[in-house]
Amino acid sequence: MAAEIGITNCTVYNSTLSSGVKEVIIDTPTTADSDDYITLVLKNYGITTLKSIFGVVHTTDGSVIATEAPTTAVTTGTLVITVTGSSVDDKRRVYTLRGV
């Protein structure tokens, strides 16, 4: 499923966990740079309250994965994730969101 994404060619996976919590995984292409952004309308994924965000960077694609904390903001139900936490450019990022 595609999303309202500032970084082009992201893949978005969307599921409901057994607890009823919604989980969204955003997988960027290997061209994501520091200060790029992703915009996601939470209600489009069944989320009204965002509970957590976890981010990783593939410093070596498919091999070395490190945690990376993005900068986030939610305004009127729209989440903006800004790629930050390192100065690593042209790397794949994966963000896991959970909410209800």
N, CA, C and O atoms as a DFTB+ gen file, in Angstrom:
400 C
 N C O
     1  1       0.844      -1.177       0.000
     2  2       0.000       0.000       0.000
     3  2       0.886       1.236       0.000
     4  3       1.836       1.322       0.778
     5  1       0.588       2.161      -0.842
     6  2       1.334       3.423      -0.881
     7  2       0.759       4.376       0.158
     8  3      -0.351       4.164       0.647
     9  1       1.491       5.408       0.495
    10  2       1.038       6.363       1.505
    11  2       1.305       7.783       1.050
    12  3       1.874       8.014      -0.017
    13  1       0.886       8.726       1.871
    14  2       1.146      10.133       1.633
    15  2       2.567      10.387       2.131
    16  3       2.765      10.783       3.280
    17  1       3.535      10.162       1.280
    18  2       4.921      10.094       1.703
    19  2       5.744      11.165       1.009
    20  3       5.637      11.336      -0.206
    21  1       6.571      11.894       1.766
    22  2       7.492      12.856       1.191
    23  2       8.663      12.152       0.524
    24  3       9.152      12.605      -0.511
    25  1       9.118      11.047       1.108
    26  2      10.150      10.219       0.489
    27  2       9.407       9.323      -0.496
    28  3       8.511       8.581      -0.094
    29  1       9.758       9.376      -1.764
    30  2       9.026       8.594      -2.761
    31  2       9.412       7.112      -2.710
    32  3      10.498       6.749      -2.257
    33  1       8.505       6.279      -3.178
    34  2       8.698       4.836      -3.303
    35  2       8.816       4.098      -1.972
    36  3       9.484       3.067      -1.902
    37  1       8.179       4.607      -0.916
    38  2       8.109       3.876       0.346
    39  2       7.054       2.782       0.232
    40  3       6.104       2.894      -0.542
    41  1       7.234       1.738       1.006
    42  2       6.226       0.693       1.123
    43  2       5.652       0.786       2.528
    44  3       6.398       0.924       3.497
    45  1       4.319       0.710       2.643
    46  2       3.670       0.794       3.944
    47  2       2.886      -0.493       4.183
    48  3       2.051      -0.882       3.367
    49  1       3.162      -1.151       5.311
    50  2       2.447      -2.346       5.725
    51  2       1.535      -1.957       6.872
    52  3       1.916      -1.151       7.721
    53  1       0.338      -2.517       6.910
    54  2      -0.682      -2.098       7.865
    55  2      -1.354      -3.347       8.407
    56  3      -1.821      -4.176       7.625
    57  1      -1.419      -3.506       9.739
    58  2      -2.089      -4.672      10.327
    59  2      -2.673      -4.318      11.687
    60  3      -2.355      -3.284      12.275
    61  1      -3.531      -5.201      12.165
    62  2      -4.088      -5.083      13.502
    63  2      -3.571      -6.255      14.315
    64  3      -3.756      -7.408      13.926
    65  1      -2.924      -5.974      15.444
    66  2      -2.415      -7.031      16.323
    67  2      -3.569      -7.658      17.088
    68  3      -4.661      -7.092      17.137
    69  1      -3.340      -8.814      17.680
    70  2      -4.410      -9.533      18.384
    71  2      -5.015      -8.718      19.522
    72  3      -6.160      -8.954      19.906
    73  1      -4.269      -7.770      20.064
    74  2      -4.757      -6.916      21.153
    75  2      -5.657      -5.801      20.644
    76  3      -6.230      -5.056      21.439
    77  1      -5.788      -5.677      19.321
    78  2      -6.559      -4.583      18.736
    79  2      -5.718      -3.365      18.407
    80  3      -6.218      -2.406      17.817
    81  1      -4.447      -3.390      18.780
    82  2      -3.536      -2.296      18.476
    83  2      -3.217      -2.317      16.984
    84  3      -2.977      -3.380      16.411
    85  1      -3.215      -1.149      16.360
    86  2      -2.867      -1.023      14.943
    87  2      -1.353      -0.878      14.824
    88  3      -0.727      -0.165      15.608
    89  1      -0.769      -1.557      13.839
    90  2       0.663      -1.447      13.586
    91  2       0.874      -1.072      12.121
    92  3       0.290      -1.673      11.221
    93  1       1.715      -0.073      11.904
    94  2       2.055       0.371      10.558
    95  2       3.575       0.337      10.449
    96  3       4.278       0.879      11.302
    97  1       4.076      -0.303       9.397
    98  2       5.514      -0.345       9.143
    99  2       5.774       0.398       7.845
   100  3       5.184       0.088       6.810
   101  1       6.664       1.383       7.910
   102  2       7.040       2.171       6.741
   103  2       8.472       1.796       6.374
   104  3       9.390       1.930       7.183
   105  1       8.647       1.328       5.154
   106  2       9.943       0.874       4.655
   107  2      10.364       1.811       3.522
   108  3       9.755       1.807       2.451
   109  1      11.411       2.616       3.760
   110  2      11.851       3.582       2.750
   111  2      12.796       2.908       1.755
   112  3      13.334       1.837       2.038
   113  1      12.997       3.527       0.598
   114  2      14.024       3.023      -0.314
   115  2      15.413       3.336       0.233
   116  3      15.544       4.049       1.229
   117  1      16.425       2.818      -0.398
   118  2      17.811       3.015       0.064
   119  2      18.337       4.409      -0.222
   120  3      19.521       4.680      -0.024
   121  1      17.466       5.297      -0.685
   122  2      17.880       6.671      -0.996
   123  2      17.477       7.679       0.079
   124  3      17.666       8.880      -0.108
   125  1      16.923       7.212       1.205
   126  2      16.467       8.127       2.257
   127  2      17.655       8.841       2.900
   128  3      18.646       8.220       3.286
   129  1      17.525      10.152       3.001
   130  2      18.596      10.988       3.560
   131  2      18.157      11.609       4.878
   132  3      16.964      11.728       5.161
   133  1      19.136      12.001       5.673
   134  2      18.859      12.763       6.874
   135  2      18.133      14.038       6.468
   136  3      18.512      14.685       5.491
   137  1      17.096      14.402       7.208
   138  2      16.222      15.555       6.977
   139  2      15.134      15.319       5.938
   140  3      14.332      16.220       5.695
   141  1      15.072      14.134       5.308
   142  2      13.907      13.786       4.491
   143  2      12.733      13.577       5.434
   144  3      12.925      13.439       6.642
   145  1      11.528      13.553       4.898
   146  2      10.360      13.411       5.760
   147  2       9.325      12.474       5.156
   148  3       9.312      12.211       3.953
   149  1       8.464      11.985       6.029
   150  2       7.330      11.133       5.668
   151  2       6.108      11.738       6.329
   152  3       6.150      12.064       7.516
   153  1       5.026      11.896       5.594
   154  2       3.773      12.409       6.140
   155  2       2.724      11.315       6.023
   156  3       2.516      10.757       4.945
   157  1       2.067      11.012       7.132
   158  2       1.100       9.916       7.166
   159  2      -0.167      10.378       7.875
   160  3      -0.098      10.868       9.002
   161  1      -1.317      10.231       7.236
   162  2      -2.606      10.547       7.846
   163  2      -3.009       9.323       8.671
   164  3      -3.359       8.283       8.113
   165  1      -2.959       9.449       9.995
   166  2      -3.138       8.303      10.888
   167  2      -4.499       7.624      10.726
   168  3      -4.568       6.396      10.764
   169  1      -5.576       8.381      10.547
   170  2      -6.907       7.777      10.462
   171  2      -7.028       6.863       9.242
   172  3      -7.854       5.951       9.236
   173  1      -6.212       7.100       8.207
   174  2      -6.229       6.219       7.037
   175  2      -5.749       4.810       7.374
   176  3      -5.952       3.875       6.600
   177  1      -5.118       4.667       8.525
   178  2      -4.609       3.382       8.990
   179  2      -5.289       2.936      10.282
   180  3      -4.801       2.040      10.971
   181  1      -6.413       3.563      10.603
   182  2      -7.206       3.176      11.766
   183  2      -6.653       3.634      13.091
   184  3      -7.034       3.099      14.132
   185  1      -5.760       4.612      13.086
   186  2      -5.137       5.094      14.322
   187  2      -5.697       6.467      14.677
   188  3      -5.669       7.388      13.861
   189  1      -6.208       6.597      15.908
   190  2      -6.635       7.903      16.411
   191  2      -5.671       8.421      17.478
   192  3      -5.556       9.630      17.680
   193  1      -4.974       7.499      18.166
   194  2      -3.995       7.879      19.179
   195  2      -2.702       7.123      18.922
   196  3      -2.667       5.897      19.031
   197  1      -1.636       7.844      18.581
   198  2      -0.334       7.234      18.346
   199  2       0.303       6.899      19.689
   200  3       0.369       7.750      20.576
   201  1       0.777       5.651      19.843
   202  2       1.365       5.216      21.111
   203  2       2.886       5.101      21.067
   204  3       3.551       5.392      22.061
   205  1       3.453       4.679      19.924
   206  2       4.904       4.526      19.866
   207  2       5.409       4.559      18.427
   208  3       4.684       4.264      17.477
   209  1       6.676       4.929      18.309
   210  2       7.387       4.904      17.028
   211  2       8.774       4.341      17.310
   212  3       9.446       4.761      18.253
   213  1       9.196       3.389      16.484
   214  2      10.532       2.812      16.595
   215  2      11.177       2.895      15.217
   216  3      10.562       2.502      14.226
   217  1      12.402       3.398      15.138
   218  2      13.067       3.550      13.853
   219  2      14.413       2.859      13.809
   220  3      15.127       2.779      14.809
   221  1      14.749       2.354      12.611
   222  2      16.065       1.766      12.379
   223  2      16.603       2.251      11.046
   224  3      15.843       2.637      10.156
   225  1      17.927       2.227      10.918
   226  2      18.604       2.529       9.659
   227  2      19.411       1.300       9.272
   228  3      20.070       0.685      10.110
   229  1      19.352       0.948       7.992
   230  2      20.161      -0.154       7.468
   231  2      21.477       0.460       6.992
   232  3      21.576       0.921       5.855
   233  1      22.496       0.464       7.874
   234  2      23.766       1.073       7.504
   235  2      24.473       0.258       6.426
   236  3      25.225       0.809       5.621
   237  1      24.237      -1.031       6.410
   238  2      24.606      -1.907       5.301
   239  2      23.323      -2.635       4.962
   240  3      22.859      -3.451       5.758
   241  1      22.732      -2.367       3.806
   242  2      21.388      -2.844       3.479
   243  2      21.244      -4.350       3.675
   244  3      21.970      -5.149       3.083
   245  1      20.275      -4.714       4.534
   246  2      19.984      -6.112       4.782
   247  2      20.974      -6.822       5.675
   248  3      20.864      -8.032       5.877
   249  1      21.944      -6.094       6.216
   250  2      22.980      -6.745       7.004
   251  2      23.172      -6.073       8.358
   252  3      22.975      -6.706       9.395
   253  1      23.552      -4.807       8.361
   254  2      23.798      -4.079       9.607
   255  2      22.639      -3.111       9.827
   256  3      22.401      -2.207       9.025
   257  1      21.922      -3.320      10.934
   258  2      20.752      -2.509      11.256
   259  2      20.975      -1.877      12.625
   260  3      21.297      -2.569      13.591
   261  1      20.802      -0.550      12.703
   262  2      21.001       0.169      13.967
   263  2      19.767       0.999      14.272
   264  3      19.090       1.480      13.363
   265  1      19.477       1.166      15.564
   266  2      18.343       2.018      15.930
   267  2      18.658       3.466      15.570
   268  3      19.807       3.905      15.616
   269  1      17.606       4.191      15.213
   270  2      17.744       5.597      14.852
   271  2      16.449       6.297      15.244
   272  3      15.376       5.947      14.754
   273  1      16.549       7.275      16.117
   274  2      15.355       7.976      16.600
   275  2      14.988       9.112      15.657
   276  3      15.761      10.057      15.503
   277  1      13.821       9.036      15.024
   278  2      13.393      10.133      14.154
   279  2      12.782      11.265      14.980
   280  3      12.408      11.068      16.136
   281  1      12.688      12.436      14.384
   282  2      11.930      13.533      14.969
   283  2      10.505      13.395      14.470
   284  3      10.288      13.191      13.275
   285  1       9.529      13.502      15.362
   286  2       8.135      13.313      14.968
   287  2       7.258      14.429      15.503
   288  3       7.580      15.073      16.501
   289  1       6.144      14.644      14.819
   290  2       5.129      15.588      15.282
   291  2       3.792      15.128      14.731
   292  3       3.701      14.667      13.593
   293  1       2.741      15.259      15.561
   294  2       1.385      14.953      15.117
   295  2       0.568      16.229      15.243
   296  3       0.483      16.830      16.315
   297  1      -0.030      16.631      14.129
   298  2      -0.897      17.799      14.112
   299  2      -2.188      17.419      13.415
   300  3      -2.179      16.977      12.266
   301  1      -3.300      17.594      14.118
   302  2      -4.646      17.268      13.610
   303  2      -4.684      15.929      12.877
   304  3      -5.219      15.824      11.774
   305  1      -4.105      14.910      13.512
   306  2      -4.180      13.552      12.982
   307  2      -3.186      13.219      11.890
   308  3      -3.229      12.120      11.337
   309  1      -2.295      14.135      11.567
   310  2      -1.271      13.872      10.553
   311  2       0.087      13.769      11.229
   312  3       0.520      14.684      11.930
   313  1       0.750      12.644      11.008
   314  2       2.070      12.396      11.569
   315  2       3.128      12.795      10.549
   316  3       3.046      12.423       9.378
   317  1       4.124      13.554      11.003
   318  2       5.284      13.857      10.173
   319  2       6.501      13.232      10.852
   320  3       6.811      13.537      12.004
   321  1       7.177      12.361      10.125
   322  2       8.422      11.743      10.607
   323  2       9.557      12.376       9.812
   324  3       9.569      12.324       8.583
   325  1      10.509      12.973      10.522
   326  2      11.694      13.527       9.871
   327  2      12.870      12.625      10.171
   328  3      13.145      12.318      11.331
   329  1      13.560      12.201       9.137
   330  2      14.716      11.315       9.289
   331  2      15.818      12.104       9.980
   332  3      16.363      13.053       9.416
   333  1      16.139      11.709      11.193
   334  2      17.220      12.343      11.953
   335  2      17.887      11.279      12.794
   336  3      17.557      10.100      12.675
   337  1      18.806      11.668      13.628
   338  2      19.457      10.713      14.525
   339  2      20.841      10.332      14.050
   340  3      21.665       9.853      14.829
   341  1      21.095      10.545      12.775
   342  2      22.438      10.298      12.254
   343  2      22.602      11.152      11.002
   344  3      21.632      11.684      10.463
   345  1      23.822      11.269      10.559
   346  2      24.065      12.018       9.323
   347  2      24.233      11.064       8.149
   348  3      24.815      11.423       7.126
   349  1      23.722       9.851       8.301
   350  2      23.847       8.824       7.274
   351  2      22.841       9.109       6.163
   352  3      21.636       9.158       6.412
   353  1      23.327       9.295       4.952
   354  2      22.466       9.531       3.796
   355  2      22.453       8.313       2.883
   356  3      23.309       7.434       2.976
   357  1      21.465       8.284       2.004
   358  2      21.309       7.198       1.029
   359  2      21.277       5.832       1.696
   360  3      21.991       4.911       1.297
   361  1      20.434       5.717       2.723
   362  2      20.269       4.448       3.433
   363  2      18.793       4.153       3.625
   364  3      17.978       5.073       3.704
   365  1      18.451       2.900       3.698
   366  2      17.089       2.446       3.952
   367  2      16.743       2.685       5.419
   368  3      17.542       2.408       6.314
   369  1      15.534       3.204       5.648
   370  2      15.004       3.375       7.001
   371  2      13.718       2.575       7.124
   372  3      12.970       2.440       6.156
   373  1      13.461       2.044       8.316
   374  2      12.205       1.346       8.599
   375  2      11.665       1.901       9.908
   376  3      12.366       1.950      10.919
   377  1      10.388       2.322       9.869
   378  2       9.722       2.862      11.057
   379  2       8.504       2.016      11.379
   380  3       7.686       1.719      10.507
   381  1       8.395       1.633      12.647
   382  2       7.231       0.868      13.119
   383  2       6.427       1.755      14.048
   384  3       6.939       2.238      15.058
   385  1       5.156       1.968      13.701
   386  2       4.243       2.786      14.493
   387  2       3.205       1.889      15.121
   388  3       2.780       0.907      14.514
   389  1       2.794       2.213      16.324
   390  2       1.678       1.506      16.970
   391  2       0.731       2.531      17.568
   392  3       1.154       3.545      18.123
   393  1      -0.541       2.251      17.446
   394  2      -1.541       3.148      17.984
   395  2      -2.881       2.468      18.099
   396  3      -3.045       1.313      17.706
   397  1      -3.841       3.195      18.641
   398  2      -5.203       2.668      18.810
   399  2      -6.184       3.629      18.165
   400  3      -7.391       3.386      18.187
